[in-house]
Amino acid sequence: MARYPAAHKARTRDRILRAAGRRFRRDGLDGAGLTALMRDAGLTNGAFYAHFRSKEDLVGEVVSDEVRRQAGVFEAAATLPDGLDRVLDGYLSGAHCDDRAGGCVSAALLTDIARSAPEVRSRYAEAAGRMTDAFRRLAGLPATTPDAVVRSRLALLIGTVQLARTVDDPQAREALLAESRRSVRALIAADHATACGGE
């Protein structure tokens, strides 16, 4: 049996994670079997078990990895003067709604994750904590801003994309996305006012 260098194993694992992430976002967590996932990665079923204990283990890894990636987008945008506007305009866009396989894992899979095993939900919650902290910084909110406030802003983003994906009329969809962009900006402005002692 051939032994591969650690770097090769890491690249192969990453290939599986990326392919599974795309497939899960497109078809749902139960929408693809192991054979299809591994075919997408260009690997055999046997290679799967060198990296993951089970499909549930893979799901947990994909979910936490993808949410951490989203947090990384927020963290990078937080370093830009117009980072919040860039994120809101990109996340709440028709292009993001159309990119089911490549878009945000939360918008694609939150309902599936809620029905998943406790281990998957726990891994999502842990990664979502990082995403919450990253969005707090992106929005310029103080560290004392309660998680519930920040998560409610994220929920508006995620829920809007989920709903917009069901709207066939392009004008109605854009109106929904635009209203959500306006609402999130207004809520964050109100959060800033509250943090500064205003109402």
Secondary structure, DSSP 4 states (H G I P E B T S, - for coil): -----HHHHHHHHHHHHHHHHHHHHHH-TTS--HHHHHHHHT--HHHHTTT-SSHHHHHHHHHHHHHHHHHHHHHHHTTSTTHHHHHHHHHTSHHHHH-TTTS-HHHHHHHHHHTS-HHHHHHHHHHHHHHHHHHHHHTT--TTS-HHHHHHHHHHHHHHHHHHTT---HHHHHHHHHHHHHHHHHHHHHHHHHHTT--
